[in-house]
Amino acid sequence: MANSEAQMAANRSDDVEVLVGGDSKWKSLTAADDGDDAAKASASVAGDALRDHLGAIVNAENLVVLSGSGTSIGVTAGANQSVTAPSMSALWDAVAALDTFEEATAGFTPSLLESKNFEHLLSEAQARSALGLADGSLVEFIEAAERIVLEKCGFVDDDSALPQHETFLRKVARRSTRLQRTQLFTTNYDLAFETAARRARFNVIDGFGYGGTTFDGSSFDLDYVRRRPNEAPTLEPNVFHLLKLHGSVDWDQTAAVVRKTTGTPTTPVLIYPSASKYQLSYQQPYLEFMSRFQIALRQPDVGLIVVGFGFNDAHIVAPIEAALRSNIGMRAIVVSPSVNGPSRADSIAEMERLIGLGDRRLALLGGKFSDLVRLLPDVPPLEDQSAHLDRFERHRGGAR
């Protein structure tokens, strides 16, 4: 518990800004204790507008979440909690320390190496390999770099503190069974959401059937139903869809079959950070996820939460931009610390422009994943079965 509380405190932002549809100015949600009455009133109004917007999103008939690497920042693992999610700069440092780095990148442009952009580095290496320009050192370097990605993104373990993920699932996935199941799409390879779901007693529909190990896209059309004697079957609460757009550290491929594995995959099923992401996303199993993502955004009553995603993946950004243009029934919020910064993506700047023109469907929140978790509306009253389980969990001392 101490680790969880420490993580939540560390993730809390000092200042959070918001721009909600219908307003033309960014407003702070955190009025200082010694602030004037006008600042406090402005923060209160902004908070009310944000709560209304988030409430409309989470209560939409269809709730879609897009999670990026920002949701794993701050997660720790290992017995001493010293292992963390890798940043792009950490991946660069790791591959730059390889013995094959200098020889493999000898022909690369100096500006590329000076940028220390891991995605551009791997893109250049893969492009040279595809053109037949790769020698032994470059091939060895690519294989080593990909192993580093797999190893460092497999950091989540039984010791990982995941209070934010567990609370987030309780707020977005514990919905009335009269509404559609929450669809959580993520570009992350790690197992943070799977681990949090298991601890919070959620059933996950992830394309591998009921606890199965072989991928079958049609299993997303199955659901969990509870049958009681002399009663009609009812949908089980606490169920959500998890769709990993770029693969997972526990997926392995044999021929055309993708399976879950408990060890290190022999043939990892990952879309590595490189320019080939767009093409690979239209191959199975990624095609199944992308198709469902596009369909989800076209629904007439859909709420979209984008958190920790930088809008740098063209194959994912394109469906979002199309929905912004054509789906008048969509409400959306984008959450990122840099959402109001100079390095933000053009898509976010366009959303701000639309908000300024009076588009009430949209909102931007300048904060972290932990800020979103804190600001999301509290979960509605639980259905009888879930409440019953919670009472027993508290009686047992909250053991996971």
Buried (B, 14 or more C-beta within 10 A) or exposed (E): EEEEEBBBEEBEBEEBBBBBBEBEEBBBBBBEEEBEEEBEEBBEEBBEBBBEBBEBBBBBEBBBBBBBBBBBBBBBBEEEBEBBBBBEEEBBEBBBEBEBBEBBBEEBEEEBBEEEBBBBBBBBBBBBBEEEEBBEBBBBBBEBBBEBBBEBBBBBEEEBBBBBBBBBBBBBBBBEBEBBBBBBBBBBBBBBBBBBBBBBBBBBBBBBBEEEBEBBBEBBEEEBEEEEEEEEEEBBBBBBBBBBBBBBBBBBBEEEEBBBBEEEBEEBBBBBBBBBBEEBBEEEBBEBBBEBBBEBBBBEBBBBBBBBBBBBBEBBBBBBBEBBEEBEBBBBBBBBBEBBEEEBBEBBBBBBEBBEEEBBBBBBBBBBBBBBBBBBBEBEEBBEBBEEBEEEBEEEEEEE
